[in-house]
């Protein structure tokens, strides 16, 4: 319960959103497990995606925008608005070119949870853990993370950036 209270406190606070995204990661890790956790935004009109937060910024830094090509993954997560689950590194390799980096970080399963608000995918919570981790029960349990994820992404859309530090 502490993680939920910490998230509520962080999302309610004015100013920088970094603490809210940190609290979202802690909440996600507590609820379903996610030692590697990233948050991506998605613009349905332009089909552009941006990684805006990472639990391992040295390996997966928040960075620029990239186009999302048509794929089975995009159809499932962005079109059908359903979670993508891969529970082995082989399954991950079939969808993600960075599978060797993922494996080097001790992760061999992933859950990409679409954050849907008002019928639009705002982005995804990308959770990675050991092989076989994202069981049907954990995936079902992950649905409770959509609302906190939406709060963070909606707040980001209002503020426009994670921190109040000037951009250099």
C-alpha positions as CSV (number, residue, x, y, z in Angstrom):
1,X,0.0,0.0,0.0
2,X,2.9,2.3,0.6
3,X,3.7,2.4,-3.1
4,X,0.2,3.6,-3.9
5,X,0.4,6.4,-1.3
6,X,3.8,7.4,-2.6
7,X,2.5,7.5,-6.1
8,X,-0.6,9.6,-5.1
9,X,1.7,12.0,-3.2
10,X,4.1,12.4,-6.2
11,X,1.5,12.9,-8.8
12,X,-0.3,15.5,-6.7
13,X,2.8,17.6,-6.1
14,X,3.4,20.6,-8.2
15,X,6.6,21.1,-10.2
16,X,8.9,18.4,-11.6
17,X,7.3,15.2,-12.8
18,X,10.4,13.1,-12.3
19,X,9.2,12.0,-8.8
20,X,5.9,10.9,-10.3
21,X,7.5,8.7,-12.9
22,X,9.9,7.3,-10.3
23,X,6.9,6.5,-8.1
24,X,5.1,5.0,-11.1
25,X,8.1,2.6,-11.6
26,X,8.2,1.7,-7.9
27,X,4.4,1.0,-8.0
28,X,4.7,-1.1,-11.2
29,X,7.7,-3.0,-9.8
30,X,5.8,-3.7,-6.6
31,X,2.6,-4.8,-8.4
32,X,3.9,-6.9,-11.2
33,X,7.7,-6.7,-11.2
34,X,9.7,-4.6,-13.6
35,X,13.4,-4.1,-12.8
36,X,13.7,-2.6,-16.3
37,X,10.9,-0.1,-16.9
38,X,10.5,2.5,-19.5
39,X,7.6,4.9,-20.5
40,X,7.0,5.8,-24.1
41,X,4.6,8.4,-25.4
42,X,2.7,7.8,-28.7
43,X,1.1,10.3,-31.1
44,X,-1.6,8.5,-33.1
45,X,-1.8,11.2,-35.7
46,X,1.9,11.2,-36.6
47,X,2.7,7.6,-35.4
48,X,5.7,9.0,-33.5
49,X,6.9,7.5,-30.3
50,X,9.3,8.9,-27.6
51,X,10.9,7.2,-24.6
52,X,10.4,9.7,-21.9
53,X,11.5,7.8,-18.7
54,X,13.6,4.8,-17.9
55,X,14.6,3.0,-14.7
56,X,18.0,2.3,-16.4
57,X,18.8,5.6,-18.2
58,X,22.4,4.5,-18.9
59,X,21.2,1.6,-21.0
60,X,17.8,3.1,-22.2
61,X,18.1,6.9,-22.0
62,X,15.1,9.1,-22.6
63,X,15.7,10.3,-26.1
64,X,14.3,11.7,-29.3
65,X,11.3,10.7,-31.3
66,X,11.1,7.9,-33.8
67,X,8.4,6.6,-36.2
68,X,6.6,3.4,-35.4
69,X,6.3,1.3,-38.5
70,X,3.3,-1.1,-39.2
71,X,3.9,-4.4,-37.4
72,X,2.1,-7.1,-35.5
73,X,3.3,-5.4,-32.3
74,X,1.9,-2.0,-33.4
75,X,-1.4,-3.6,-34.5
76,X,-1.8,-5.4,-31.1
77,X,-0.7,-2.6,-28.8
78,X,-1.6,0.6,-30.6
79,X,-4.4,-0.7,-32.9
80,X,-6.2,-3.2,-30.7
81,X,-5.0,-1.5,-27.5
82,X,-4.1,-4.8,-25.9
83,X,-0.9,-5.7,-24.0
84,X,2.0,-7.4,-25.7
85,X,3.7,-10.2,-23.8
86,X,6.9,-12.1,-24.6
87,X,8.1,-14.5,-22.0
88,X,11.3,-15.6,-23.6
89,X,14.3,-13.9,-25.2
90,X,13.4,-15.7,-28.5
91,X,10.0,-14.1,-28.5
92,X,11.5,-10.7,-27.7
93,X,14.0,-11.1,-30.5
94,X,11.2,-11.6,-33.0
95,X,10.0,-8.1,-32.2
96,X,12.8,-6.0,-30.9
97,X,16.2,-5.4,-32.4
98,X,17.8,-4.6,-29.0
99,X,17.1,-8.1,-27.6
100,X,20.8,-8.7,-26.9
101,X,20.9,-5.5,-24.7
102,X,17.7,-6.6,-23.0
103,X,19.2,-10.0,-22.2
104,X,22.5,-8.5,-21.0
105,X,20.5,-6.6,-18.4
106,X,19.1,-9.8,-17.0
107,X,15.7,-9.6,-18.7
108,X,14.1,-12.2,-20.9
109,X,10.4,-11.3,-20.7
110,X,8.5,-8.2,-21.4
111,X,5.0,-6.7,-21.0
112,X,4.1,-3.6,-23.1
113,X,1.0,-2.2,-21.5
114,X,-0.9,0.4,-23.6
115,X,-2.1,3.4,-21.7
116,X,-5.4,4.2,-23.2
117,X,-7.4,7.3,-22.3
118,X,-10.6,8.4,-24.2
119,X,-10.1,5.7,-26.8
120,X,-6.5,6.9,-27.7
121,X,-3.2,5.3,-26.8
122,X,-1.2,7.9,-25.0
123,X,1.8,5.7,-24.6
124,X,3.0,2.4,-23.1
125,X,4.5,1.2,-19.9
126,X,7.3,-1.2,-20.9
127,X,8.1,-3.8,-18.2
128,X,10.9,-6.3,-18.4
129,X,12.0,-9.1,-16.1
130,X,13.4,-12.6,-16.0
131,X,12.2,-15.3,-18.5
132,X,8.6,-16.4,-18.0
133,X,7.8,-13.7,-15.5
134,X,4.7,-12.2,-17.1
135,X,2.1,-14.9,-16.4
136,X,-1.5,-14.4,-17.4
137,X,-2.2,-13.5,-13.8
138,X,0.4,-10.8,-13.7
139,X,-0.8,-9.4,-17.1
140,X,-4.4,-9.3,-15.7
141,X,-3.1,-7.6,-12.6
142,X,-1.2,-5.0,-14.7
143,X,-4.5,-3.5,-15.8
144,X,-4.6,-1.6,-12.5
145,X,-1.5,0.3,-13.6
146,X,-3.3,1.9,-16.6
147,X,-4.9,4.7,-14.5
148,X,-1.6,5.7,-12.8
149,X,0.1,5.6,-16.2
150,X,-2.6,7.8,-17.7
151,X,-2.3,10.3,-14.9
152,X,1.5,10.6,-15.5
153,X,1.1,11.0,-19.3
154,X,-1.8,13.4,-19.0
155,X,0.1,15.5,-16.5
156,X,3.2,15.4,-18.8
157,X,1.0,16.7,-21.7
158,X,-0.1,19.6,-19.5
159,X,3.4,20.5,-18.3
160,X,5.3,19.6,-21.5
161,X,8.4,18.2,-19.8
162,X,9.5,16.1,-16.9
163,X,11.6,18.7,-15.0
164,X,11.7,22.4,-14.5
165,X,15.4,22.4,-15.3
166,X,16.2,24.5,-18.3
167,X,16.8,22.6,-21.5
168,X,20.4,23.0,-22.7
